Each structure stands twice: as C-alpha cells, then as structure tokens.
Amino acid sequence: MSLRLDAHQHFWRYRPAEFGWIDGRMPGLQRDHLPADLQPHLQRAGFDGCIAVQARTQEEETDFLLDLAAQTPWVQAVVGWTDLRAADLVARLERRQGSRHLRGFRHPVQDEADP
C-alpha cells in the first residue's frame, strides 16, 4: 500500500527573532504551526501524513522536527538541516546516523552571499 504524503511541510514555534523572514505582510505565519494545526487539513484532503522540512538553519531545528516525528505517527520523515560546509561534517552526520525519521538534509542558499 502506498501512502499519500504532503512532501514539504514546515512546523515551528513562532519566535520573531528566529524567523526574521516573516514580516508584517505575513500575519498568518506569525504564530505556532504544529502537527495538530495541520492534521485536519491533511485528513480533508485525503493525505495519510507528511514530510517535515526544516525552516531554520540551526541544528536545533532538526532535533525539534525529529521530536515532533517521534510523537506524531503521521509525520513520516524529516528533512533537517546541518552545516554541510562544516569542518566536522562527518561527525555531524555520524551523530544523526540511525535516526528513524531522518531522510536527509537541505542547505538553503538564498540568504548566503553570492560569491
């Protein structure tokens, strides 16, 4: 049986200082967005679950999403963040090895300087 998944879902506990890209033009985003908020929408649309994707470039973001996935059966997987340019990348990846829900990392570049 195949699952029907929302492949890119963000969750957060809103703190203005941590989400500087959310400004006054985005009042709908200026609040917590957690699995309980999403579940009725997924059910109405006929989805079985989702994949949680990082919204902040912090190691704690990956931990937060993995905790949510561990507590929420229909959060099927996590795409987290780690600094893929870090000198200790191997150690960072090894620390995450064996995580039940972690499926990968992404490194958004839109806020980085263009060399």
Biopython code that builds the backbone (N, CA, C, O; Angstrom):
import numpy as np
from Bio.PDB.StructureBuilder import StructureBuilder

atoms = [
    (1, "MET", "N", (0.843, -1.186, 0.000)),
    (1, "MET", "CA", (0.000, 0.000, 0.000)),
    (1, "MET", "C", (0.888, 1.251, 0.000)),
    (1, "MET", "O", (1.825, 1.350, 0.793)),
    (2, "SER", "N", (0.601, 2.163, -0.856)),
    (2, "SER", "CA", (1.382, 3.403, -0.875)),
    (2, "SER", "C", (0.644, 4.486, -0.087)),
    (2, "SER", "O", (-0.586, 4.533, -0.039)),
    (3, "LEU", "N", (1.444, 5.341, 0.519)),
    (3, "LEU", "CA", (0.899, 6.436, 1.308)),
    (3, "LEU", "C", (0.839, 7.703, 0.468)),
    (3, "LEU", "O", (1.688, 7.935, -0.392)),
    (4, "ARG", "N", (-0.150, 8.497, 0.722)),
    (4, "ARG", "CA", (-0.254, 9.802, 0.081)),
    (4, "ARG", "C", (0.261, 10.830, 1.094)),
    (4, "ARG", "O", (-0.355, 11.055, 2.135)),
    (5, "LEU", "N", (1.414, 11.453, 0.767)),
    (5, "LEU", "CA", (2.090, 12.350, 1.704)),
    (5, "LEU", "C", (2.224, 13.767, 1.153)),
    (5, "LEU", "O", (2.466, 13.966, -0.037)),
    (6, "ASP", "N", (2.062, 14.739, 2.035)),
    (6, "ASP", "CA", (2.450, 16.115, 1.751)),
    (6, "ASP", "C", (3.970, 16.106, 1.878)),
    (6, "ASP", "O", (4.497, 15.860, 2.963)),
    (7, "ALA", "N", (4.668, 16.367, 0.799)),
    (7, "ALA", "CA", (6.117, 16.157, 0.759)),
    (7, "ALA", "C", (6.957, 17.309, 1.292)),
    (7, "ALA", "O", (8.183, 17.207, 1.316)),
    (8, "HIS", "N", (6.335, 18.397, 1.719)),
    (8, "HIS", "CA", (7.135, 19.546, 2.178)),
    (8, "HIS", "C", (6.301, 20.379, 3.141)),
    (8, "HIS", "O", (5.570, 21.282, 2.734)),
    (9, "GLN", "N", (6.423, 20.059, 4.420)),
    (9, "GLN", "CA", (5.640, 20.742, 5.433)),
    (9, "GLN", "C", (6.558, 21.342, 6.487)),
    (9, "GLN", "O", (7.462, 20.666, 6.978)),
    (10, "HIS", "N", (6.336, 22.605, 6.840)),
    (10, "HIS", "CA", (7.110, 23.252, 7.898)),
    (10, "HIS", "C", (6.297, 23.290, 9.188)),
    (10, "HIS", "O", (5.084, 23.498, 9.169)),
    (11, "PHE", "N", (6.990, 23.086, 10.310)),
    (11, "PHE", "CA", (6.404, 23.258, 11.638)),
    (11, "PHE", "C", (7.316, 24.187, 12.413)),
    (11, "PHE", "O", (8.534, 24.168, 12.236)),
    (12, "TRP", "N", (6.720, 25.005, 13.278)),
    (12, "TRP", "CA", (7.542, 25.843, 14.137)),
    (12, "TRP", "C", (6.752, 26.345, 15.330)),
    (12, "TRP", "O", (5.522, 26.392, 15.333)),
    (13, "ARG", "N", (7.510, 26.712, 16.332)),
    (13, "ARG", "CA", (7.008, 27.504, 17.443)),
    (13, "ARG", "C", (7.512, 28.924, 17.135)),
    (13, "ARG", "O", (8.716, 29.184, 17.149)),
    (14, "TYR", "N", (6.586, 29.818, 16.862)),
    (14, "TYR", "CA", (6.960, 31.133, 16.342)),
    (14, "TYR", "C", (7.624, 32.008, 17.397)),
    (14, "TYR", "O", (7.062, 32.282, 18.458)),
    (15, "ARG", "N", (8.829, 32.432, 17.073)),
    (15, "ARG", "CA", (9.588, 33.420, 17.829)),
    (15, "ARG", "C", (10.113, 34.416, 16.793)),
    (15, "ARG", "O", (10.936, 34.041, 15.958)),
    (16, "PRO", "N", (9.660, 35.671, 16.822)),
    (16, "PRO", "CA", (10.036, 36.632, 15.779)),
    (16, "PRO", "C", (11.535, 36.696, 15.498)),
    (16, "PRO", "O", (11.934, 36.782, 14.337)),
    (17, "ALA", "N", (12.365, 36.655, 16.521)),
    (17, "ALA", "CA", (13.807, 36.766, 16.312)),
    (17, "ALA", "C", (14.378, 35.580, 15.536)),
    (17, "ALA", "O", (15.421, 35.705, 14.895)),
    (18, "GLU", "N", (13.709, 34.444, 15.590)),
    (18, "GLU", "CA", (14.202, 33.245, 14.902)),
    (18, "GLU", "C", (13.668, 33.117, 13.480)),
    (18, "GLU", "O", (14.158, 32.299, 12.702)),
    (19, "PHE", "N", (12.675, 33.917, 13.143)),
    (19, "PHE", "CA", (12.068, 33.841, 11.814)),
    (19, "PHE", "C", (12.018, 35.236, 11.205)),
    (19, "PHE", "O", (10.943, 35.766, 10.927)),
    (20, "GLY", "N", (13.182, 35.816, 11.004)),
    (20, "GLY", "CA", (13.288, 37.180, 10.505)),
    (20, "GLY", "C", (12.662, 37.391, 9.144)),
    (20, "GLY", "O", (12.310, 38.519, 8.799)),
    (21, "TRP", "N", (12.518, 36.344, 8.371)),
    (21, "TRP", "CA", (11.922, 36.461, 7.043)),
    (21, "TRP", "C", (10.405, 36.625, 7.102)),
    (21, "TRP", "O", (9.786, 37.007, 6.109)),
    (22, "ILE", "N", (9.805, 36.340, 8.253)),
    (22, "ILE", "CA", (8.357, 36.533, 8.409)),
    (22, "ILE", "C", (8.140, 37.965, 8.885)),
    (22, "ILE", "O", (8.543, 38.333, 9.989)),
    (23, "ASP", "N", (7.503, 38.760, 8.047)),
    (23, "ASP", "CA", (7.303, 40.164, 8.410)),
    (23, "ASP", "C", (5.814, 40.495, 8.533)),
    (23, "ASP", "O", (4.968, 39.605, 8.448)),
    (24, "GLY", "N", (5.503, 41.754, 8.729)),
    (24, "GLY", "CA", (4.136, 42.202, 8.945)),
    (24, "GLY", "C", (3.178, 41.900, 7.809)),
    (24, "GLY", "O", (1.963, 41.935, 8.006)),
    (25, "ARG", "N", (3.692, 41.605, 6.633)),
    (25, "ARG", "CA", (2.836, 41.253, 5.497)),
    (25, "ARG", "C", (2.374, 39.801, 5.566)),
    (25, "ARG", "O", (1.607, 39.357, 4.712)),
    (26, "MET", "N", (2.832, 39.056, 6.576)),
    (26, "MET", "CA", (2.542, 37.626, 6.679)),
    (26, "MET", "C", (1.902, 37.269, 8.026)),
    (26, "MET", "O", (2.420, 36.405, 8.735)),
    (27, "PRO", "N", (0.803, 37.906, 8.389)),
    (27, "PRO", "CA", (0.229, 37.661, 9.720)),
    (27, "PRO", "C", (-0.181, 36.211, 9.950)),
    (27, "PRO", "O", (-0.165, 35.739, 11.087)),
    (28, "GLY", "N", (-0.540, 35.513, 8.907)),
    (28, "GLY", "CA", (-0.930, 34.106, 9.052)),
    (28, "GLY", "C", (0.216, 33.203, 9.471)),
    (28, "GLY", "O", (-0.009, 32.110, 9.990)),
    (29, "LEU", "N", (1.441, 33.653, 9.248)),
    (29, "LEU", "CA", (2.616, 32.871, 9.630)),
    (29, "LEU", "C", (3.135, 33.228, 11.012)),
    (29, "LEU", "O", (3.961, 32.510, 11.575)),
    (30, "GLN", "N", (2.656, 34.325, 11.551)),
    (30, "GLN", "CA", (3.167, 34.827, 12.831)),
    (30, "GLN", "C", (2.486, 34.148, 14.022)),
    (30, "GLN", "O", (1.911, 34.803, 14.891)),
    (31, "ARG", "N", (2.567, 32.845, 14.032)),
    (31, "ARG", "CA", (2.027, 32.031, 15.121)),
    (31, "ARG", "C", (2.672, 30.649, 15.034)),
    (31, "ARG", "O", (3.347, 30.323, 14.057)),
    (32, "ASP", "N", (2.456, 29.856, 16.056)),
    (32, "ASP", "CA", (2.951, 28.483, 16.016)),
    (32, "ASP", "C", (2.239, 27.716, 14.904)),
    (32, "ASP", "O", (1.054, 27.927, 14.646)),
    (33, "HIS", "N", (2.973, 26.832, 14.258)),
    (33, "HIS", "CA", (2.422, 25.907, 13.262)),
    (33, "HIS", "C", (2.920, 24.527, 13.644)),
    (33, "HIS", "O", (4.092, 24.206, 13.452)),
    (34, "LEU", "N", (2.032, 23.716, 14.182)),
    (34, "LEU", "CA", (2.387, 22.414, 14.735)),
    (34, "LEU", "C", (1.519, 21.329, 14.110)),
    (34, "LEU", "O", (0.526, 21.639, 13.452)),
    (35, "PRO", "N", (1.875, 20.073, 14.304)),
    (35, "PRO", "CA", (1.115, 18.983, 13.675)),
    (35, "PRO", "C", (-0.393, 19.040, 13.940)),
    (35, "PRO", "O", (-1.180, 18.751, 13.038)),
    (36, "ALA", "N", (-0.803, 19.400, 15.132)),
    (36, "ALA", "CA", (-2.242, 19.456, 15.426)),
    (36, "ALA", "C", (-2.958, 20.469, 14.539)),
    (36, "ALA", "O", (-4.144, 20.305, 14.255)),
    (37, "ASP", "N", (-2.259, 21.511, 14.097)),
    (37, "ASP", "CA", (-2.849, 22.505, 13.201)),
    (37, "ASP", "C", (-3.035, 21.939, 11.798)),
    (37, "ASP", "O", (-3.990, 22.288, 11.104)),
    (38, "LEU", "N", (-2.136, 21.080, 11.390)),
    (38, "LEU", "CA", (-2.153, 20.545, 10.030)),
    (38, "LEU", "C", (-3.076, 19.349, 9.864)),
    (38, "LEU", "O", (-3.669, 19.173, 8.800)),
    (39, "GLN", "N", (-3.207, 18.538, 10.876)),
    (39, "GLN", "CA", (-3.896, 17.261, 10.739)),
    (39, "GLN", "C", (-5.295, 17.360, 10.115)),
    (39, "GLN", "O", (-5.596, 16.576, 9.216)),
    (40, "PRO", "N", (-6.157, 18.279, 10.545)),
    (40, "PRO", "CA", (-7.482, 18.316, 9.910)),
    (40, "PRO", "C", (-7.424, 18.639, 8.420)),
    (40, "PRO", "O", (-8.244, 18.148, 7.646)),
    (41, "HIS", "N", (-6.468, 19.455, 8.020)),
    (41, "HIS", "CA", (-6.323, 19.801, 6.597)),
    (41, "HIS", "C", (-5.874, 18.585, 5.787)),
    (41, "HIS", "O", (-6.371, 18.337, 4.689)),
    (42, "LEU", "N", (-4.931, 17.837, 6.345)),
    (42, "LEU", "CA", (-4.472, 16.626, 5.657)),
    (42, "LEU", "C", (-5.616, 15.632, 5.513)),
    (42, "LEU", "O", (-5.809, 15.045, 4.448)),
    (43, "GLN", "N", (-6.362, 15.448, 6.577)),
    (43, "GLN", "CA", (-7.476, 14.494, 6.542)),
    (43, "GLN", "C", (-8.507, 14.901, 5.493)),
    (43, "GLN", "O", (-8.962, 14.065, 4.712)),
    (44, "ARG", "N", (-8.874, 16.176, 5.472)),
    (44, "ARG", "CA", (-9.862, 16.655, 4.488)),
    (44, "ARG", "C", (-9.381, 16.446, 3.058)),
    (44, "ARG", "O", (-10.175, 16.160, 2.162)),
    (45, "ALA", "N", (-8.081, 16.589, 2.853)),
    (45, "ALA", "CA", (-7.515, 16.455, 1.505)),
    (45, "ALA", "C", (-7.173, 15.004, 1.150)),
    (45, "ALA", "O", (-6.737, 14.726, 0.033)),
    (46, "GLY", "N", (-7.369, 14.091, 2.084)),
    (46, "GLY", "CA", (-7.115, 12.680, 1.802)),
    (46, "GLY", "C", (-5.658, 12.272, 1.882)),
    (46, "GLY", "O", (-5.253, 11.297, 1.248)),
    (47, "PHE", "N", (-4.853, 13.010, 2.659)),
    (47, "PHE", "CA", (-3.448, 12.666, 2.836)),
    (47, "PHE", "C", (-3.277, 11.784, 4.070)),
    (47, "PHE", "O", (-4.007, 11.915, 5.053)),
    (48, "ASP", "N", (-2.306, 10.891, 3.997)),
    (48, "ASP", "CA", (-2.005, 9.988, 5.111)),
    (48, "ASP", "C", (-0.990, 10.580, 6.078)),
    (48, "ASP", "O", (-0.888, 10.119, 7.214)),
    (49, "GLY", "N", (-0.248, 11.576, 5.659)),
    (49, "GLY", "CA", (0.775, 12.166, 6.512)),
    (49, "GLY", "C", (1.594, 13.165, 5.742)),
    (49, "GLY", "O", (1.194, 13.649, 4.684)),
    (50, "CYS", "N", (2.772, 13.471, 6.306)),
    (50, "CYS", "CA", (3.625, 14.480, 5.680)),
    (50, "CYS", "C", (5.095, 14.200, 5.946)),
    (50, "CYS", "O", (5.462, 13.339, 6.746)),
    (51, "ILE", "N", (5.910, 14.958, 5.249)),
    (51, "ILE", "CA", (7.349, 15.002, 5.473)),
    (51, "ILE", "C", (7.653, 16.398, 6.010)),
    (51, "ILE", "O", (7.358, 17.399, 5.357)),
    (52, "ALA", "N", (8.240, 16.457, 7.196)),
    (52, "ALA", "CA", (8.581, 17.736, 7.821)),
    (52, "ALA", "C", (9.929, 18.204, 7.295)),
    (52, "ALA", "O", (10.894, 17.441, 7.257)),
    (53, "VAL", "N", (9.982, 19.465, 6.890)),
    (53, "VAL", "CA", (11.184, 20.053, 6.301)),
    (53, "VAL", "C", (11.612, 21.250, 7.134)),
    (53, "VAL", "O", (10.776, 22.043, 7.567)),
    (54, "GLN", "N", (12.903, 21.377, 7.357)),
    (54, "GLN", "CA", (13.432, 22.458, 8.185)),
    (54, "GLN", "C", (13.050, 23.831, 7.643)),
    (54, "GLN", "O", (12.940, 24.043, 6.436)),
    (55, "ALA", "N", (12.852, 24.765, 8.595)),
    (55, "ALA", "CA", (12.542, 26.148, 8.240)),
    (55, "ALA", "C", (13.615, 27.104, 8.743)),
    (55, "ALA", "O", (13.640, 28.271, 8.354)),
    (56, "ARG", "N", (14.505, 26.612, 9.609)),
    (56, "ARG", "CA", (15.592, 27.440, 10.152)),
    (56, "ARG", "C", (16.906, 26.689, 9.959)),
    (56, "ARG", "O", (16.939, 25.459, 9.971)),
    (57, "THR", "N", (17.973, 27.438, 9.782)),
    (57, "THR", "CA", (19.295, 26.837, 9.599)),
    (57, "THR", "C", (20.003, 26.740, 10.944)),
    (57, "THR", "O", (20.960, 27.461, 11.225)),
    (58, "GLN", "N", (19.495, 25.819, 11.764)),
    (58, "GLN", "CA", (20.039, 25.558, 13.097)),
    (58, "GLN", "C", (19.967, 24.055, 13.360)),
    (58, "GLN", "O", (19.012, 23.394, 12.953)),
    (59, "GLU", "N", (20.963, 23.529, 14.032)),
    (59, "GLU", "CA", (20.946, 22.114, 14.406)),
    (59, "GLU", "C", (19.720, 21.795, 15.255)),
    (59, "GLU", "O", (19.145, 20.713, 15.142)),
    (60, "GLU", "N", (19.322, 22.743, 16.105)),
    (60, "GLU", "CA", (18.166, 22.529, 16.979)),
    (60, "GLU", "C", (16.889, 22.321, 16.184)),
    (60, "GLU", "O", (15.956, 21.678, 16.665)),
    (61, "GLU", "N", (16.840, 22.853, 14.990)),
    (61, "GLU", "CA", (15.669, 22.678, 14.121)),
    (61, "GLU", "C", (15.473, 21.206, 13.794)),
    (61, "GLU", "O", (14.354, 20.697, 13.848)),
    (62, "THR", "N", (16.554, 20.528, 13.457)),
    (62, "THR", "CA", (16.467, 19.108, 13.140)),
    (62, "THR", "C", (16.001, 18.326, 14.362)),
    (62, "THR", "O", (15.158, 17.438, 14.241)),
    (63, "ASP", "N", (16.537, 18.645, 15.537)),
    (63, "ASP", "CA", (16.104, 17.980, 16.774)),
    (63, "ASP", "C", (14.613, 18.207, 17.014)),
    (63, "ASP", "O", (13.888, 17.273, 17.358)),
    (64, "PHE", "N", (14.158, 19.444, 16.834)),
    (64, "PHE", "CA", (12.751, 19.790, 17.024)),
    (64, "PHE", "C", (11.859, 18.948, 16.112)),
    (64, "PHE", "O", (10.861, 18.384, 16.561)),
    (65, "LEU", "N", (12.220, 18.865, 14.837)),
    (65, "LEU", "CA", (11.406, 18.104, 13.889)),
    (65, "LEU", "C", (11.441, 16.610, 14.178)),
    (65, "LEU", "O", (10.424, 15.929, 14.046)),
    (66, "LEU", "N", (12.603, 16.097, 14.571)),
    (66, "LEU", "CA", (12.678, 14.681, 14.918)),
    (66, "LEU", "C", (11.831, 14.369, 16.147)),
    (66, "LEU", "O", (11.209, 13.309, 16.215)),
    (67, "ASP", "N", (11.799, 15.274, 17.114)),
    (67, "ASP", "CA", (10.932, 15.092, 18.282)),
    (67, "ASP", "C", (9.465, 15.074, 17.865)),
    (67, "ASP", "O", (8.693, 14.237, 18.333)),
    (68, "LEU", "N", (9.080, 15.994, 16.987)),
    (68, "LEU", "CA", (7.694, 16.002, 16.506)),
    (68, "LEU", "C", (7.357, 14.703, 15.787)),
    (68, "LEU", "O", (6.279, 14.143, 15.989)),
    (69, "ALA", "N", (8.260, 14.228, 14.962)),
    (69, "ALA", "CA", (8.013, 12.982, 14.224)),
    (69, "ALA", "C", (7.881, 11.798, 15.177)),
    (69, "ALA", "O", (7.054, 10.914, 14.955)),
    (70, "ALA", "N", (8.681, 11.774, 16.223)),
    (70, "ALA", "CA", (8.611, 10.680, 17.195)),
    (70, "ALA", "C", (7.275, 10.679, 17.932)),
    (70, "ALA", "O", (6.796, 9.626, 18.352)),
    (71, "GLN", "N", (6.676, 11.851, 18.089)),
    (71, "GLN", "CA", (5.413, 11.980, 18.822)),
    (71, "GLN", "C", (4.179, 11.922, 17.919)),
    (71, "GLN", "O", (3.058, 11.787, 18.409)),
    (72, "THR", "N", (4.381, 12.025, 16.608)),
    (72, "THR", "CA", (3.269, 12.156, 15.665)),
    (72, "THR", "C", (3.394, 11.083, 14.591)),
    (72, "THR", "O", (4.190, 11.240, 13.665)),
    (73, "PRO", "N", (2.635, 10.008, 14.688)),
    (73, "PRO", "CA", (2.812, 8.875, 13.761)),
    (73, "PRO", "C", (2.692, 9.224, 12.286)),
    (73, "PRO", "O", (3.322, 8.579, 11.448)),
    (74, "TRP", "N", (1.903, 10.223, 11.957)),
    (74, "TRP", "CA", (1.718, 10.537, 10.543)),
    (74, "TRP", "C", (2.774, 11.492, 9.991)),
    (74, "TRP", "O", (2.763, 11.779, 8.794)),
    (75, "VAL", "N", (3.685, 11.992, 10.826)),
    (75, "VAL", "CA", (4.865, 12.699, 10.306)),
    (75, "VAL", "C", (5.858, 11.592, 9.955)),
    (75, "VAL", "O", (6.563, 11.069, 10.819)),
    (76, "GLN", "N", (5.896, 11.256, 8.696)),
    (76, "GLN", "CA", (6.586, 10.064, 8.224)),
    (76, "GLN", "C", (8.100, 10.208, 8.125)),
    (76, "GLN", "O", (8.832, 9.228, 8.263)),
    (77, "ALA", "N", (8.567, 11.431, 7.888)),
    (77, "ALA", "CA", (10.002, 11.627, 7.669)),
    (77, "ALA", "C", (10.361, 13.084, 7.933)),
    (77, "ALA", "O", (9.498, 13.960, 7.992)),
    (78, "VAL", "N", (11.666, 13.315, 8.092)),
    (78, "VAL", "CA", (12.195, 14.658, 8.347)),
    (78, "VAL", "C", (13.347, 14.928, 7.388)),
    (78, "VAL", "O", (14.223, 14.086, 7.192)),
    (79, "VAL", "N", (13.329, 16.113, 6.796)),
    (79, "VAL", "CA", (14.473, 16.650, 6.070)),
    (79, "VAL", "C", (14.978, 17.795, 6.941)),
    (79, "VAL", "O", (14.332, 18.837, 7.053)),
    (80, "GLY", "N", (16.114, 17.592, 7.542)),
    (80, "GLY", "CA", (16.634, 18.534, 8.524)),
    (80, "GLY", "C", (17.688, 19.456, 7.958)),
    (80, "GLY", "O", (17.842, 19.594, 6.744)),
    (81, "TRP", "N", (18.407, 20.085, 8.868)),
    (81, "TRP", "CA", (19.493, 20.980, 8.489)),
    (81, "TRP", "C", (20.731, 20.615, 9.280)),
    (81, "TRP", "O", (20.664, 20.293, 10.467)),
    (82, "THR", "N", (21.846, 20.673, 8.605)),
    (82, "THR", "CA", (23.157, 20.674, 9.230)),
    (82, "THR", "C", (24.048, 21.499, 8.319)),
    (82, "THR", "O", (23.749, 21.662, 7.136)),
    (83, "ASP", "N", (25.112, 22.007, 8.846)),
    (83, "ASP", "CA", (26.023, 22.815, 8.033)),
    (83, "ASP", "C", (26.857, 21.884, 7.172)),
    (83, "ASP", "O", (27.829, 21.291, 7.640)),
    (84, "LEU", "N", (26.476, 21.761, 5.928)),
    (84, "LEU", "CA", (27.160, 20.848, 5.005)),
    (84, "LEU", "C", (28.563, 21.324, 4.626)),
    (84, "LEU", "O", (29.304, 20.608, 3.953)),
    (85, "ARG", "N", (28.925, 22.537, 5.061)),
    (85, "ARG", "CA", (30.276, 23.057, 4.807)),
    (85, "ARG", "C", (31.164, 22.953, 6.038)),
    (85, "ARG", "O", (32.331, 23.341, 5.986)),
    (86, "ALA", "N", (30.638, 22.440, 7.138)),
    (86, "ALA", "CA", (31.371, 22.407, 8.407)),
    (86, "ALA", "C", (32.578, 21.480, 8.345)),
    (86, "ALA", "O", (32.543, 20.432, 7.700)),
    (87, "ALA", "N", (33.644, 21.884, 9.026)),
    (87, "ALA", "CA", (34.854, 21.057, 9.089)),
    (87, "ALA", "C", (34.577, 19.715, 9.760)),
    (87, "ALA", "O", (35.239, 18.721, 9.464)),
    (88, "ASP", "N", (33.591, 19.688, 10.668)),
    (88, "ASP", "CA", (33.251, 18.453, 11.369)),
    (88, "ASP", "C", (32.005, 17.776, 10.790)),
    (88, "ASP", "O", (31.242, 17.145, 11.521)),
    (89, "LEU", "N", (31.804, 17.909, 9.490)),
    (89, "LEU", "CA", (30.615, 17.359, 8.850)),
    (89, "LEU", "C", (30.460, 15.861, 9.112)),
    (89, "LEU", "O", (29.360, 15.400, 9.416)),
    (90, "VAL", "N", (31.525, 15.114, 9.001)),
    (90, "VAL", "CA", (31.433, 13.667, 9.211)),
    (90, "VAL", "C", (30.888, 13.365, 10.610)),
    (90, "VAL", "O", (30.016, 12.509, 10.760)),
    (91, "ALA", "N", (31.384, 14.046, 11.613)),
    (91, "ALA", "CA", (30.902, 13.841, 12.980)),
    (91, "ALA", "C", (29.426, 14.235, 13.099)),
    (91, "ALA", "O", (28.657, 13.559, 13.782)),
    (92, "ARG", "N", (29.036, 15.309, 12.444)),
    (92, "ARG", "CA", (27.635, 15.741, 12.477)),
    (92, "ARG", "C", (26.736, 14.667, 11.860)),
    (92, "ARG", "O", (25.679, 14.345, 12.403)),
    (93, "LEU", "N", (27.158, 14.127, 10.742)),
    (93, "LEU", "CA", (26.360, 13.091, 10.076)),
    (93, "LEU", "C", (26.332, 11.804, 10.890)),
    (93, "LEU", "O", (25.294, 11.150, 10.990)),
    (94, "GLU", "N", (27.471, 11.443, 11.469)),
    (94, "GLU", "CA", (27.520, 10.234, 12.296)),
    (94, "GLU", "C", (26.607, 10.355, 13.511)),
    (94, "GLU", "O", (26.002, 9.371, 13.934)),
    (95, "ARG", "N", (26.506, 11.556, 14.072)),
    (95, "ARG", "CA", (25.627, 11.782, 15.220)),
    (95, "ARG", "C", (24.170, 11.484, 14.874)),
    (95, "ARG", "O", (23.400, 11.047, 15.729)),
    (96, "ARG", "N", (23.805, 11.717, 13.649)),
    (96, "ARG", "CA", (22.426, 11.518, 13.190)),
    (96, "ARG", "C", (22.180, 10.112, 12.632)),
    (96, "ARG", "O", (21.035, 9.731, 12.387)),
    (97, "GLN", "N", (23.226, 9.364, 12.437)),
    (97, "GLN", "CA", (23.100, 8.035, 11.845)),
    (97, "GLN", "C", (22.160, 7.165, 12.687)),
    (97, "GLN", "O", (22.244, 7.149, 13.915)),
    (98, "GLY", "N", (21.290, 6.464, 12.023)),
    (98, "GLY", "CA", (20.370, 5.579, 12.718)),
    (98, "GLY", "C", (19.075, 6.244, 13.155)),
    (98, "GLY", "O", (18.208, 5.585, 13.730)),
    (99, "SER", "N", (18.929, 7.535, 12.893)),
    (99, "SER", "CA", (17.689, 8.216, 13.246)),
    (99, "SER", "C", (16.545, 7.631, 12.431)),
    (99, "SER", "O", (16.625, 7.550, 11.205)),
    (100, "ARG", "N", (15.503, 7.234, 13.099)),
    (100, "ARG", "CA", (14.391, 6.537, 12.448)),
    (100, "ARG", "C", (13.692, 7.387, 11.389)),
    (100, "ARG", "O", (13.291, 6.864, 10.349)),
    (101, "HIS", "N", (13.542, 8.664, 11.631)),
    (101, "HIS", "CA", (12.763, 9.513, 10.734)),
    (101, "HIS", "C", (13.599, 10.377, 9.788)),
    (101, "HIS", "O", (13.078, 10.869, 8.788)),
    (102, "LEU", "N", (14.854, 10.565, 10.080)),
    (102, "LEU", "CA", (15.674, 11.468, 9.263)),
    (102, "LEU", "C", (15.950, 10.856, 7.900)),
    (102, "LEU", "O", (16.454, 9.738, 7.795)),
    (103, "ARG", "N", (15.611, 11.610, 6.855)),
    (103, "ARG", "CA", (15.820, 11.122, 5.490)),
    (103, "ARG", "C", (16.853, 11.926, 4.721)),
    (103, "ARG", "O", (17.302, 11.505, 3.655)),
    (104, "GLY", "N", (17.230, 13.073, 5.251)),
    (104, "GLY", "CA", (18.220, 13.861, 4.543)),
    (104, "GLY", "C", (18.332, 15.249, 5.139)),
    (104, "GLY", "O", (17.688, 15.594, 6.129)),
    (105, "PHE", "N", (19.190, 16.036, 4.481)),
    (105, "PHE", "CA", (19.432, 17.413, 4.896)),
    (105, "PHE", "C", (19.278, 18.311, 3.684)),
    (105, "PHE", "O", (19.447, 17.882, 2.543)),
    (106, "ARG", "N", (18.957, 19.556, 3.954)),
    (106, "ARG", "CA", (19.000, 20.547, 2.876)),
    (106, "ARG", "C", (19.755, 21.753, 3.393)),
    (106, "ARG", "O", (19.801, 22.030, 4.592)),
    (107, "HIS", "N", (20.335, 22.446, 2.459)),
    (107, "HIS", "CA", (21.137, 23.621, 2.799)),
    (107, "HIS", "C", (20.664, 24.765, 1.912)),
    (107, "HIS", "O", (21.211, 24.967, 0.827)),
    (108, "PRO", "N", (19.650, 25.523, 2.355)),
    (108, "PRO", "CA", (19.168, 26.651, 1.550)),
    (108, "PRO", "C", (20.264, 27.689, 1.378)),
    (108, "PRO", "O", (20.979, 28.010, 2.327)),
    (109, "VAL", "N", (20.392, 28.202, 0.187)),
    (109, "VAL", "CA", (21.468, 29.158, -0.090)),
    (109, "VAL", "C", (20.956, 30.576, -0.344)),
    (109, "VAL", "O", (21.757, 31.486, -0.557)),
    (110, "GLN", "N", (19.635, 30.780, -0.324)),
    (110, "GLN", "CA", (19.097, 32.089, -0.710)),
    (110, "GLN", "C", (19.529, 33.231, 0.199)),
    (110, "GLN", "O", (19.529, 34.384, -0.233)),
    (111, "ASP", "N", (19.895, 32.949, 1.437)),
    (111, "ASP", "CA", (20.306, 34.014, 2.342)),
    (111, "ASP", "C", (21.831, 34.155, 2.462)),
    (111, "ASP", "O", (22.323, 34.933, 3.280)),
    (112, "GLU", "N", (22.556, 33.413, 1.660)),
    (112, "GLU", "CA", (24.012, 33.475, 1.701)),
    (112, "GLU", "C", (24.536, 34.462, 0.662)),
    (112, "GLU", "O", (23.891, 34.723, -0.353)),
    (113, "ALA", "N", (25.699, 34.991, 0.934)),
    (113, "ALA", "CA", (26.337, 35.903, -0.031)),
    (113, "ALA", "C", (26.646, 35.156, -1.319)),
    (113, "ALA", "O", (27.018, 33.982, -1.302)),
    (114, "ASP", "N", (26.486, 35.853, -2.425)),
    (114, "ASP", "CA", (26.773, 35.267, -3.732)),
    (114, "ASP", "C", (28.232, 35.543, -4.084)),
    (114, "ASP", "O", (28.603, 36.684, -4.360)),
    (115, "PRO", "N", (29.064, 34.488, -4.073)),
    (115, "PRO", "CA", (30.498, 34.724, -4.348)),
    (115, "PRO", "C", (30.700, 35.136, -5.784)),
    (115, "PRO", "O", (31.832, 35.377, -6.203)),
]
sb = StructureBuilder()
sb.init_structure("model")
sb.init_model(0)
sb.init_chain("A")
sb.init_seg("    ")
for serial, (resi, resn, name, xyz) in enumerate(atoms, 1):
    if name == "N":
        sb.init_residue(resn, " ", resi, " ")
    sb.init_atom(name, np.array(xyz, "f"), 0.0, 1.0, " ", f" {name:<3s}", serial, name[0])
structure = sb.get_structure()
